[in-house]
Amino acid sequence: MPTPPPAPYVPAKKIEVGKIFNGMQFRVTLETTHGATATIERNDPASFTADLTVKVKVPRPHRSLADLAKLNERLPALIPGLAPMLETARISPVFDELYRLKCANLQRNLRHLDAMLSRHNFFDCETILELQHPETKRRALLIQSDMDTDTDGSDPDRVPEIDGASATFQPMTSYRWEKKTATVNSFLPPREARLKQYDIEYAAPAIAPERKQELKGIRERLRAEIADLKRFGFLVASVDPYIVLPGFMFTKSKGGAFTPAIGDYCVVIHGGTLYPALIGDAGPSLKIGEASLRLAKQIFPKASGELRAENDLKVTYLVFPHSGDRPWETPDLAKWRARCEKLLEEIGGNGGDLFTWEEKLSVE
């Protein structure tokens, strides 16, 4: 009787743990079973597959002074009115909306892991609280987060030379004002040259319909940017202390009476120092905790467009809704400080160092 062939080799199940570039940990289990011939199995898509389940814990916000003090033990003393305001504080619905958007991003990118939100940026918000002083009725929005660095903005009237080398740099900010001089913005000529090239390509008789439709949107965007650069001055990240909030937060249906606006004043708290600032720009809706290069460098001198000022959730952004001035004007840092000092008084004062910014008309 012939000797039977040996059974195919099937290794024991083994679990491996690894981590991909965005910080997501993964567990891989290799499972092998007996199949048909190689000719049959190589033509069956189901014979060589991977099943992936993404598991994410959505964080829970809080309104606990004790938990906030774990991130900055000086916070209760810096904002003496915080404890009584927390007694009636409400978790902002903006927190839920922020994490709804983050989870939607993960869902959209399940087939593209490299495009998924990073672990760091998913867990970038400790809590968002709606505060109101019991006597003055002054409202404030407390955001506890980290601090990314924004490098945007240009203003040829004040700062003729701007370093726009950062990969995410844009010469415009949402906060803007009418230019005072005829000085040409250095980011204007390159855009005008690109628009001219696109106009020529758009007019070519042999252009494909898909490319023509794409160019239509590009040309419209460039025309709008060119018009803005000719007309307005903007905040300059390396010169002006401002913060950036996710764009969806400016929708009243999300925040109600606590909805912030571009130009509203805010106080940024890190360690034992309070920094006067204002909301200068609207940013991506998937992350929170971003400040201008000037403010970021004050907290961490090596901060840059590629390097955060604070990795941990140790930064408190105290935003005062409906506090901004109209019309928007060229930054006056002494005025900003005085306004922030007054707003702090309206929520019980401050027990720390309210920073004094020096006017700065050049970049480092």
Secondary structure, DSSP 8 states (H G I E B T S, - for coil): -------------EEEEEE-TTS-EEEEEE-----S-HHHHTT-GGGS----------------HHHHHHH-TTHHHHSTTHHHHHTS-EE-HHHHHHHHHHHHHHHHTTT-GGGS--HHHHT-EEEEEEEE-TTT--EEEEEEEEEEEE----BTTTBS-----STT--S--SSEEE-SS----TTHHHHHHHHHHHHHHHH-TT--HHHHHHHHHHHHHHHHHHHHHHHEEE--TTTS-EEEEEGGGG-HHHHGGG---TT-EEEEEETTEEEEEEEEEEE-TT---EEEHHHHHHH-TT-BTTB-SEEEEEEEEEE-TT---SS--S--HHHHHHHHHHHHHTTT--SSEE-------S--
